[in-house]
Amino acid sequence: MSERIVIITGANSGIGKAATEKFARAGYHVVMACRNLEISKQVQEEIKEVTGSSRVDLMQIDVSSFNSIRTFCSEFKNKYQKLDVLVNNAAYFNHGEKKFQLSNDNLELTFATNLFGPFLLTQLLVDELAKSEDPRILNACTTNIRHFFDPKREIELDNLYGEKDEPYNVYKRYGDSKMALLMTTIKMADEYKNKNIKVNAIQIPAIKISKRTIQKIDSVWWRTAARIQNLFTPNPSTMAETYFSICTSKQWSDVTGKLINDKVEVVQPSQYGANGRDSIKQFFDKGVYPKYADNKEMIEYIWELCTELTKCSKEEEIVFC
């Protein structure tokens, strides 16, 4: 195969940084797609030094901003001839945030970053991926979606603009947006089959939080909780190995539309019963996911919503789409 090109969003810290190092060491041409260039340039040089690879590029993108995504895709297409792997790793989850957060497009920031942004980025790069001999997409999901084992839990999509006067719960927003991303992954896999693009999601467990991220947490309680969590959770490099395996190995070359856990196993829809004992069992069983994710009506609704909110005007189609 010719040189393989990989885009990793949020590549300047955590799993994104560790994944960039892993791909670079393996000889891949990595594009670090990051929001903060000042911080990212330092990380880029560090990765080049530790991996010995000069093929680590840096491009600016704010995944929560549609204009930024379109500019990024336009610049990428001008610079590169194809794309082999897209890792939608960047996410927004600000511990302890209580004020409703809006993106540049006046959409709730968690959904803008974790769902609508990755959707638009992927849609705009589909033709570049189709030029690859083995195109793959990996969407970063989370064990947080396991709260959807609660039969009363649903994705709330009726407060995307802050139209409701209610307390802002960033934890529920995060779980809702990641469940929606998983459902979008299932739909993407079906939509891109004719282009031979494989699309999967990775179920990320709690991992070590970087010192820089901990310092940004404005709650003393949550900073303490994060430090305690770090004592019992794996390093980002462990998940980076999983990213790499799903995106490169022959084992996953024909797998699409699946949720894969940190043990590199396909997660199946839960077959547990509705009684209390089964409810507890399924919550701790990493081999199953909530049946809610397979709700076809909701999958179609979320896909249509993403399409509507991110669609290009006729003028933009000429330049970006």
C-alpha positions as a printed Julia matrix, in Angstrom:
321×3 Matrix{Float64}:
   0.0    0.0    0.0
   1.03   3.64  -0.5
   1.65   5.94   2.45
  -1.37   5.93   4.74
  -2.71   9.24   6.03
  -4.51   9.53   9.35
  -6.46  12.45  10.85
  -6.83  12.46  14.63
  -8.92  15.21  16.2
  -7.99  16.35  19.7
  -4.49  15.0   19.13
  -2.62  17.23  21.58
  -3.49  15.44  24.84
  -4.79  12.23  26.39
  -5.68   9.35  24.09
  -5.4   11.59  21.02
  -1.77  12.38  21.76
  -0.97   8.75  22.61
  -2.67   7.6   19.39
  -0.7   10.13  17.36
   2.52   8.73  18.79
   1.42   5.16  18.05
   0.52   5.86  14.42
   3.68   7.93  13.89
   5.93   5.19  15.29
   4.27   2.73  12.92
   5.16   4.89   9.9
   1.79   6.52   9.25
   1.5   10.13   8.1
  -0.49  11.72  10.93
  -2.44  14.97  10.77
  -3.02  16.39  14.23
  -6.35  18.24  14.0
  -6.38  20.55  17.02
  -8.08  23.72  18.23
  -5.27  25.34  20.22
  -2.24  25.68  17.94
   0.01  27.23  20.57
  -0.22  24.19  22.82
  -0.37  21.76  19.91
   2.85  22.97  18.26
   4.79  22.04  21.38
   3.13  18.62  21.45
   3.8   18.13  17.73
   7.54  18.75  18.2
   7.61  16.44  21.2
   5.94  13.63  19.23
   8.32  14.1   16.3
  11.27  13.84  18.68
  10.12  10.74  20.58
   8.95   8.87  17.46
  11.69   9.96  15.07
   9.02  10.72  12.48
   8.89  13.91  10.43
   5.47  13.0    9.05
   3.44  14.54  11.86
   1.53  17.56  10.56
  -0.6   20.01  12.51
  -3.77  21.67  11.26
  -6.17  23.96  13.1
  -9.78  22.93  13.68
 -12.48  23.7   16.22
 -14.73  20.66  16.01
 -17.6   22.63  17.58
 -17.54  25.22  14.76
 -19.02  24.41  11.35
 -17.02  27.16   9.63
 -13.79  25.89  11.18
 -14.56  22.34  10.03
 -15.27  23.49   6.47
 -12.06  25.52   6.36
 -10.08  22.55   7.68
 -11.55  20.19   5.07
 -10.89  22.63   2.25
  -7.26  23.03   3.31
  -6.84  19.28   3.79
  -8.11  18.55   0.28
  -5.7   21.1   -1.17
  -2.74  19.53   0.62
  -3.45  15.78   0.52
  -4.64  13.45  -2.22
  -6.63  11.05  -0.01
  -7.46  10.04   3.54
  -7.11   6.52   4.93
  -8.19   6.82   8.56
 -10.33   9.38  10.37
 -10.38   9.24  14.17
 -13.09  11.44  15.67
 -11.46  11.64  19.08
 -12.01  15.26  20.22
 -14.79  15.78  22.75
 -16.17  18.37  25.13
 -16.77  17.43  28.76
 -16.15  20.23  31.26
 -16.41  18.73  34.75
 -18.67  20.73  37.04
 -19.93  23.16  34.36
 -23.27  24.64  35.43
 -23.81  27.41  32.89
 -25.42  26.56  29.53
 -22.63  26.55  26.92
 -23.19  27.52  23.28
 -20.95  26.94  20.26
 -20.15  29.55  17.61
 -23.21  28.27  15.75
 -25.39  28.86  18.82
 -25.83  25.16  19.49
 -25.32  23.48  22.84
 -21.56  23.01  23.04
 -21.48  19.34  24.08
 -23.65  18.24  21.16
 -21.85  20.62  18.77
 -18.46  19.1   19.66
 -19.37  15.46  20.25
 -22.01  14.88  17.57
 -22.68  17.58  14.98
 -19.0   18.44  14.46
 -17.82  14.86  13.87
 -20.83  14.28  11.62
 -20.0   17.27   9.4
 -16.26  16.54   9.37
 -16.92  12.97   8.29
 -19.43  13.95   5.62
 -17.02  16.45   4.08
 -14.17  13.91   4.01
 -16.1   10.91   2.69
 -14.86  11.37  -0.89
 -11.24  11.57   0.32
 -11.73   8.38   2.35
 -13.25   6.66  -0.68
  -9.92   7.1   -2.5
  -8.2    4.85   0.06
  -7.6    1.14  -0.45
  -8.74   0.47   3.12
 -10.68   3.46   4.53
 -11.72   3.39   8.17
 -13.48   5.74  10.58
 -13.38   5.42  14.36
 -15.71   7.44  16.59
 -14.8    7.82  20.26
 -17.72   6.73  22.41
 -17.79   6.09  26.18
 -18.96   3.75  28.93
 -21.16   6.69  30.02
 -23.79   5.44  27.54
 -24.4    2.53  29.9
 -26.72   4.83  31.86
 -29.15   4.14  29.01
 -29.75   0.73  30.56
 -32.23   2.76  32.6
 -35.46   2.25  30.59
 -36.52   5.82  31.41
 -33.36   7.39  29.96
 -33.71   9.09  26.58
 -31.61  11.51  24.54
 -32.88  15.04  25.1
 -32.86  16.96  21.83
 -35.38  19.67  22.66
 -32.95  22.06  24.36
 -30.15  22.49  21.82
 -30.33  26.29  21.86
 -30.88  26.84  25.57
 -34.57  27.43  24.97
 -35.52  25.66  28.2
 -35.03  27.34  31.54
 -33.6   24.37  33.43
 -30.35  23.47  35.23
 -27.46  22.66  32.9
 -26.24  19.11  33.43
 -23.0   18.6   31.48
 -22.83  14.94  32.56
 -26.2   14.08  31.03
 -25.36  16.17  27.93
 -22.13  14.24  27.53
 -23.85  10.84  27.82
 -26.67  11.9   25.48
 -24.28  13.24  22.84
 -22.13  10.12  22.94
 -25.15   7.82  22.65
 -26.25   9.89  19.66
 -22.74   9.5   18.19
 -22.98   5.72  18.56
 -26.35   5.72  16.81
 -24.9    7.9   14.07
 -22.01   5.44  13.72
 -24.5    2.65  13.0
 -26.16   4.78  10.32
 -22.82   5.9    8.83
 -21.75   2.3    8.4
 -24.83   1.62   6.32
 -24.57   4.88   4.33
 -20.9    4.37   3.41
 -21.03   0.65   2.55
 -21.05   1.37  -1.18
 -17.78   3.28  -0.75
 -16.22   0.4    1.21
 -15.67   2.69   4.23
 -15.71   0.87   7.57
 -17.15   2.87  10.48
 -16.96   1.75  14.11
 -17.14   3.25  17.59
 -14.88   2.61  20.56
 -16.27   2.33  24.08
 -13.75   4.21  26.21
 -13.66   3.44  29.94
 -12.52   5.93  32.56
  -8.86   6.7   31.86
  -6.14   8.78  33.44
  -6.86  12.5   33.14
  -3.93  14.75  32.22
  -2.61  17.3   34.73
  -3.5   20.1   32.3
  -7.11  18.91  32.15
  -7.33  18.56  35.94
  -6.05  22.11  36.36
  -8.89  23.35  34.15
 -11.57  21.81  36.4
 -13.09  24.66  38.4
 -14.57  22.47  41.14
 -12.31  21.42  44.03
 -14.47  18.33  44.54
 -14.19  17.23  40.9
 -10.45  17.93  40.81
 -10.03  15.66  43.83
 -12.26  13.0   42.25
 -10.19  13.16  39.04
  -6.94  12.65  40.97
  -8.43   9.66  42.81
  -9.69   8.22  39.49
  -6.16   8.45  38.1
  -4.93   6.04  40.8
  -7.1    3.22  39.46
  -7.4    3.77  35.72
  -5.15   2.89  32.75
  -2.91   5.26  30.83
  -4.12   6.76  27.5
  -1.48   4.65  25.73
  -3.54   1.55  26.47
  -6.52   2.94  24.56
  -4.21   4.23  21.82
  -3.21   0.61  21.14
  -6.89  -0.23  20.76
  -7.46   2.72  18.4
  -4.54   1.53  16.28
  -5.71  -2.07  16.15
  -9.25  -1.17  15.04
  -7.97   1.26  12.4
  -5.18  -0.86  10.93
  -5.38  -4.61  11.62
  -6.8   -7.22   9.25
  -8.97  -8.45  12.12
 -11.18  -5.38  11.71
 -10.9   -4.85   7.95
 -14.41  -6.2    7.28
 -16.11  -5.05  10.48
 -18.41  -2.03  10.35
 -21.25  -0.48  12.35
 -20.03  -1.97  15.63
 -19.22  -0.79  19.14
 -15.87  -2.16  20.31
 -14.72  -2.16  23.94
 -11.29  -1.59  25.5
 -10.64  -5.35  25.36
 -10.9   -5.09  21.55
 -14.12  -7.09  21.51
 -17.37  -6.34  19.69
 -20.01  -5.21  22.18
 -23.43  -6.8   21.63
 -26.92  -5.41  22.31
 -28.07  -6.42  25.78
 -30.21  -9.54  26.07
 -30.66  -9.23  29.82
 -34.15  -9.3   31.29
 -35.98  -6.45  32.97
 -35.74  -7.73  36.55
 -33.59  -5.96  39.13
 -30.8   -8.55  39.25
 -30.37  -8.55  35.46
 -30.38  -4.75  35.41
 -27.43  -4.7   37.78
 -25.59  -7.43  35.84
 -25.88  -5.71  32.48
 -24.58  -2.42  33.85
 -21.28  -4.09  34.77
 -21.1   -6.33  31.69
 -18.74  -4.57  29.26
 -19.76  -7.01  26.56
 -23.23  -5.51  26.09
 -24.68  -2.09  25.28
 -28.19  -0.63  25.86
 -30.8   -1.7   23.31
 -31.74   1.96  23.03
 -28.81   2.4   20.63
 -30.58   0.22  18.04
 -33.78   2.27  18.04
 -34.23   2.71  14.28
 -36.67   5.59  14.61
 -34.29   7.55  16.82
 -31.31   6.71  14.59
 -33.12   8.17  11.58
 -34.26  11.2   13.56
 -30.73  11.98  14.76
 -29.33  11.51  11.24
 -31.9   13.9    9.79
 -31.24  16.4   12.58
 -27.47  16.27  11.95
 -28.04  16.68   8.23
 -30.37  19.64   8.7
 -28.2   21.48  11.22
 -24.96  21.05   9.27
 -26.2   21.34   5.71
 -24.39  23.76   3.39
 -26.01  26.61   1.58
 -25.75  26.58  -2.24
 -22.81  28.99  -2.12
 -20.98  26.86   0.43
 -21.55  23.69  -1.56
 -19.37  25.06  -4.34
 -16.46  25.7   -2.01
 -16.7   23.11   0.71
 -19.13  20.29  -0.05
